Amino acid sequence: MPISSLFNSLVGYEAKRKRLLKKAPDGPLKDFLSVPFPSLDTPIQQLPILALDFETTGLDAKADKLLSVGFVAMEDEQIKLNSCYHQIIKTKAQLEESNVIIHQITDTQKEQGQPLRLVIEKLLKALAGKVMLVHFARIERQFLTQACLELYGIAPEFPIIDTLVIAKRQLDKRDVAYDPSELRLSSLRDKYALPSHHGHNALNDAIATAELLLAQINHKPKTDKIQLRDLIL
């Protein structure tokens, strides 16, 4: 992406943040919007990041439901395991058999989960002033947007780093056809000789994504000069 587009992107984030701050109701969303986003020239070594993963009942944010949220903070290019958070969300929808098999979350566990309101409040507090890190941004972006709309009536845009997009940019530079399966989280971790992880668990996937980002960064030339502008969507 051209630097001008990146500049306009983050200026757009900041402008919208300030506009929405004036309209946001008192509470978690207003608190989140009160904290400026990191600037584009923030070095990766100083960039506050929150690696995030959602498990959902499907891919449609309006029709499907959030099942669980997992996140972990990153500072100084280190994964802060003492910041780990994982929570199953209580919803009225009954789970399909495929959901139980894939995510290992049962209806009983779901009934004992926390309300969406409390989980999103916790997430926004952790995300304030940070850049969101995900693998395949469409899911987290759409479901978090939808949750904010349902809870607060408005939704901000979120600065995002996507490890899938970082990998895709590298593959596209080769100008050689590749199998899309190479962009899966597990495939990319294999590429960097990272250990296998238990997928389809929100916290496990968030940590796995954080580890992948560190591997991607450390394989880039001039690592000491990488800035947010080089990684942001």
C-alpha positions as CSV (number, residue, x, y, z in Angstrom):
1,M,0.0,0.0,0.0
2,P,1.4,3.5,-0.9
3,I,2.6,5.6,2.0
4,S,-0.1,8.2,1.1
5,S,-2.8,5.6,1.5
6,L,-1.4,4.4,4.8
7,F,-1.2,8.0,6.1
8,N,-4.8,8.7,5.0
9,S,-5.9,5.4,6.6
10,L,-4.6,6.2,10.0
11,V,-5.6,9.9,9.8
12,G,-9.0,8.4,8.9
13,Y,-8.9,6.2,12.0
14,E,-8.0,9.2,14.2
15,A,-10.5,11.5,12.7
16,K,-13.3,9.0,13.1
17,R,-12.2,8.2,16.6
18,K,-12.5,11.9,17.6
19,R,-15.9,12.3,15.9
20,L,-17.3,9.2,17.5
21,L,-15.9,10.2,20.9
22,K,-18.3,13.1,20.9
23,K,-21.2,10.8,20.2
24,A,-20.3,7.8,22.3
25,P,-22.4,7.0,25.4
26,D,-20.5,7.1,28.7
27,G,-19.0,3.7,29.3
28,P,-16.6,1.2,27.8
29,L,-16.8,2.4,24.2
30,K,-16.2,6.1,25.2
31,D,-13.3,5.0,27.4
32,F,-11.8,3.1,24.4
33,L,-12.3,6.1,22.1
34,S,-10.7,8.5,24.6
35,V,-7.2,6.9,23.9
36,P,-5.4,7.9,20.7
37,F,-4.2,5.2,18.3
38,P,-0.5,4.7,17.9
39,S,1.1,6.8,15.2
40,L,2.2,5.3,11.9
41,D,5.9,5.9,12.7
42,T,5.8,3.9,15.9
43,P,8.7,1.4,15.7
44,I,7.7,-2.2,16.1
45,Q,9.8,-2.4,19.2
46,Q,7.6,0.2,20.9
47,L,4.3,-0.7,19.4
48,P,1.6,-1.8,21.9
49,I,-0.3,-4.7,20.3
50,L,-3.2,-6.9,21.4
51,A,-3.3,-10.3,19.7
52,L,-7.0,-11.3,19.4
53,D,-9.0,-14.3,18.2
54,F,-12.8,-14.9,18.1
55,E,-14.5,-18.3,17.8
56,T,-17.9,-18.0,16.2
57,T,-20.9,-20.1,15.1
58,G,-20.3,-19.0,11.5
59,L,-18.9,-16.4,9.2
60,D,-21.8,-13.9,9.1
61,A,-21.5,-11.4,11.8
62,K,-25.2,-10.4,11.6
63,A,-26.6,-13.9,11.6
64,D,-24.0,-15.8,13.6
65,K,-22.9,-15.5,17.2
66,L,-19.6,-15.0,19.1
67,L,-18.7,-18.1,21.0
68,S,-15.5,-17.1,22.7
69,V,-12.8,-14.4,22.9
70,G,-9.2,-14.8,23.6
71,F,-6.4,-12.2,23.6
72,V,-2.9,-11.5,24.9
73,A,-0.9,-8.3,25.0
74,M,2.4,-7.7,23.3
75,E,5.0,-5.1,24.3
76,D,8.6,-4.6,23.4
77,E,8.3,-7.5,20.9
78,Q,7.4,-9.8,23.8
79,I,4.2,-11.8,24.5
80,K,2.9,-10.9,27.9
81,L,1.5,-14.2,29.0
82,N,0.3,-12.7,32.3
83,S,-2.2,-10.7,30.2
84,C,-3.9,-13.7,28.7
85,Y,-7.7,-13.6,28.7
86,H,-10.2,-16.3,27.5
87,Q,-13.9,-16.2,27.9
88,I,-16.8,-18.2,26.6
89,I,-19.8,-16.0,25.8
90,K,-23.4,-16.8,26.9
91,T,-25.8,-16.7,24.0
92,K,-29.4,-17.9,23.6
93,A,-28.7,-19.7,20.3
94,Q,-28.4,-23.5,20.5
95,L,-25.1,-24.7,19.1
96,E,-24.9,-26.9,16.0
97,E,-23.1,-30.2,16.3
98,S,-20.4,-28.9,14.0
99,N,-19.8,-25.9,16.4
100,V,-19.3,-28.3,19.3
101,I,-16.9,-30.6,17.4
102,I,-14.8,-27.7,16.0
103,H,-14.6,-25.4,19.0
104,Q,-15.1,-27.9,21.8
105,I,-17.6,-25.6,23.4
106,T,-20.8,-27.3,24.6
107,D,-24.2,-25.7,25.3
108,T,-23.7,-26.3,29.0
109,Q,-20.4,-24.4,28.9
110,K,-22.0,-21.6,26.8
111,E,-24.8,-21.3,29.4
112,Q,-22.2,-20.7,32.1
113,G,-20.4,-18.1,30.0
114,Q,-20.4,-14.4,30.5
115,P,-22.8,-11.9,28.7
116,L,-21.5,-10.3,25.5
117,R,-21.6,-6.9,27.2
118,L,-19.1,-7.8,29.9
119,V,-16.8,-9.6,27.4
120,I,-16.7,-6.7,25.0
121,E,-16.2,-4.3,27.8
122,K,-13.1,-6.3,28.9
123,L,-11.8,-6.4,25.3
124,L,-12.2,-2.7,24.7
125,K,-10.4,-1.9,27.9
126,A,-7.5,-4.1,26.9
127,L,-7.5,-2.8,23.3
128,A,-7.4,0.9,24.2
129,G,-4.3,2.6,22.7
130,K,-3.2,-0.6,21.0
131,V,-3.2,-2.1,17.5
132,M,-5.2,-5.2,17.0
133,L,-3.3,-8.3,15.7
134,V,-5.3,-11.1,14.1
135,H,-5.0,-13.8,11.5
136,F,-7.6,-13.2,8.7
137,A,-9.0,-9.8,9.8
138,R,-12.5,-10.1,8.3
139,I,-13.8,-12.2,11.2
140,E,-12.6,-10.1,14.1
141,R,-13.3,-6.8,12.4
142,Q,-16.9,-7.7,11.4
143,F,-17.9,-9.4,14.6
144,L,-16.4,-6.7,16.9
145,T,-18.1,-4.0,14.8
146,Q,-21.4,-5.8,15.0
147,A,-21.0,-6.3,18.8
148,C,-20.3,-2.6,19.3
149,L,-23.4,-1.7,17.1
150,E,-25.6,-4.0,19.2
151,L,-24.3,-2.8,22.5
152,Y,-23.6,0.9,21.9
153,G,-25.3,1.9,18.7
154,I,-22.0,2.9,17.0
155,A,-18.8,1.2,16.1
156,P,-15.3,2.6,15.6
157,E,-12.8,1.4,13.0
158,F,-9.8,-0.5,14.4
159,P,-6.2,-0.3,13.3
160,I,-5.3,-3.8,12.5
161,I,-2.2,-5.9,11.7
162,D,-3.0,-9.2,9.9
163,T,-0.4,-11.9,9.8
164,L,-2.2,-13.5,6.8
165,V,-1.9,-10.2,4.9
166,I,1.8,-9.9,5.8
167,A,2.4,-13.4,4.4
168,K,0.3,-12.7,1.3
169,R,2.3,-9.6,0.5
170,Q,5.5,-11.6,0.7
171,L,4.1,-14.4,-1.5
172,D,2.7,-11.9,-4.1
173,K,6.2,-10.3,-4.4
174,R,7.4,-13.6,-5.8
175,D,4.9,-13.3,-8.7
176,V,4.5,-17.1,-8.6
177,A,1.3,-19.0,-8.2
178,Y,0.7,-20.4,-4.7
179,D,-1.8,-22.5,-2.9
180,P,-4.1,-20.4,-0.7
181,S,-3.7,-23.1,2.0
182,E,-0.2,-21.7,2.5
183,L,-1.8,-18.8,4.2
184,R,-3.4,-20.8,7.0
185,L,-2.2,-20.1,10.5
186,S,-0.9,-23.6,10.9
187,S,0.9,-23.7,7.5
188,L,2.6,-20.4,8.2
189,R,3.7,-21.5,11.6
190,D,5.2,-24.7,10.0
191,K,7.0,-22.4,7.6
192,Y,8.8,-20.7,10.4
193,A,9.4,-23.9,12.4
194,L,7.0,-22.9,15.2
195,P,5.6,-25.7,17.3
196,S,2.1,-27.1,16.6
197,H,-0.7,-25.6,18.6
198,H,-4.2,-26.7,19.4
199,G,-6.3,-24.6,17.1
200,H,-10.0,-23.4,17.3
201,N,-9.4,-22.2,20.8
202,A,-9.5,-18.4,20.9
203,L,-6.7,-17.9,23.4
204,N,-4.5,-20.6,21.8
205,D,-5.0,-19.0,18.4
206,A,-4.3,-15.5,19.7
207,I,-1.0,-16.6,21.2
208,A,-0.2,-18.6,18.0
209,T,-0.8,-15.4,15.9
210,A,1.4,-13.4,18.2
211,E,4.2,-15.9,17.9
212,L,3.8,-15.9,14.1
213,L,4.1,-12.1,13.9
214,L,7.4,-12.2,15.9
215,A,8.7,-14.8,13.5
216,Q,7.6,-12.8,10.4
217,I,9.2,-9.7,11.8
218,N,12.5,-11.4,12.7
219,H,12.8,-12.8,9.2
220,K,12.5,-9.3,7.6
221,P,15.6,-7.3,6.7
222,K,16.3,-4.2,8.8
223,T,14.1,-5.4,11.6
224,D,15.2,-2.4,13.7
225,K,13.5,0.0,11.1
226,I,10.1,-1.7,10.9
227,Q,7.3,0.7,11.8
228,L,3.5,0.4,12.1
229,R,3.2,1.8,8.6
230,D,5.0,-1.3,7.3
231,L,2.5,-3.7,8.8
232,I,-1.0,-2.0,9.1
233,L,-3.8,-3.0,6.9
